[in-house]
Amino acid sequence: MISELSVKNLALIEDIHVEFDKGLSIFTGETGAGKSILIEAIGLLLGDRADADMVRSGADEADVTGVFAFAKVPAALKRLLDDAGVDCAEGQIVVRRRIARAGGRNRVLINQTHLPLGVLKQAGDLLIDFHSQHEHQSLLVPETACVIVDALPQVSSVRRDYDAAYQRFVSAQEALDKHLRDAAALSERREFLEFQHNELSALGLAPGEEEDLERELLLLSTTADRLRSIADIAAALGDGDAAINDRLGAVRKRLETLAKLDDSVSPWLTDVEGAARVLAELETFCGSYGDVGLSSADPNRIEEINSRLAKIQRLKKKHACTLAQLIDKAADLKRSLDALGNSASDRKELEKARDVARTGCLDKGKDLTRVRAKATRAFDAQISAHMATLGFDRGVWKTDFRALEQPGPSGMESIEFLVQTNPGEPLLPLIKIASGGEIARLMLAIKSVVAAHDHIPILIFDEVDSGIGGVLANEVAAALRGLSTSHQVICITHLHQIASTADHHFHVYKESAGARTVTRVEELTGDRRVAEIARMLGGESEIARKHARELLKGAR
């Protein structure tokens, strides 16, 4: 329920704070006192657009805050707020709107979290059903008829079964459509794909091949330099009478003699012996390297390597990728061409899966249609009965179904509410009824029927009493009282019959505060409430007061 409402600097309202409770709360007051401003304030909490002109003259911004308290936050609302990053673990939601003058920044906060206006609008639709001549009438939204019908106890589980079947059908159709799009795109590019694949596969590219070829080319193109270096090394190892091995041999003999006399020289002897072995191996390597180098210096092989490297470079530049990516691209092209070859068989399998899912969806859709038709016969009769007590003499309510060519997200038919408000008139779509008061009373009839399983906890009715009085007013009051047993109901009224049945009575009035006029709100009890109902009866005489007391006593 909404437990508190605070409004600052909004039109004639300077600063008011209202605390609400469960049951039926009503607002009364003279025309022009500011009741419509309260409606606008609540509308702002539900996501209505703000206008800078709403800010009170002389103030920089208007501020509207509503506190909503729950024993348990409704599941749909909690999902919405969780997705928006709003913490509502304590079962309380504080909604705040700050409206700045032109050029200023408007802000939306829920539990101190800044949010887009769209999120507030979604949250507001889950918090309050607002019925007035100023939009926010969920009953006029085309999808609402389907929501109301499918919330009926006999229908809800069947609707869930249909939703699951429809989702399977949609998924199967999407898979088939994607396959057809991909196959068509591949088919249009078949020749190009084949050309690219043949061009790449003809080379027989291998991972690391480019590095191997460049390494081999480097060796072949430097044969002369390498052989010259080998010859110089060989000459240094065996240079004249004082060959390096002979000199090392002389050094080793001297170290052997020295090592016998001094153990610390032994490591040097070991190193020299190792050096001798290395130089001997190097001499052998140099002797064989020349033959290998000369035999590898094949001009034809150099030309062959250069040609292949040029082809690889050209394809890398053409496809703007590396050799590894070229190899991957060749594999992808092969898979695409194979997919074209398998396209027909894949299509048949996907069509078969789609047809099976569609058949299942149609079966569930027929079940839903049958259950809806059965449930709405009783629903229509109940609404029509309530209409008779709410000012629609011999009024008729009918739920109209129109079959769809294909299964849709909400079933195999569209749903629309048709109404006959006066005898002799045709049944017309509810949305074509012009009177806000009539729509409010029709919603009152619906809410009276579906109250037990309605998911929106707060109902607000503005001008529900438009154009009625006498016995009809008593019936409207009784309907509101009935709703207040399962919902928090807030009503703005001019009728004493409704005002006298309320659990909480708030009076809206204007008064002068210095040079300014301000709107005030106070909760009435005792004699002050008697006086207000007497005013609504048409006077403040003792007779009117006595009548007011009798009305309050009768309501209790």
Order of alpha helices (4+ residues) and beta strands (2+ residues): beta-beta-beta-alpha-beta-alpha-beta-beta-beta-alpha-beta-alpha-alpha-alpha-alpha-alpha-alpha-alpha-alpha-alpha-beta-beta-beta-alpha-beta-alpha-beta-alpha-beta-beta-alpha-alpha
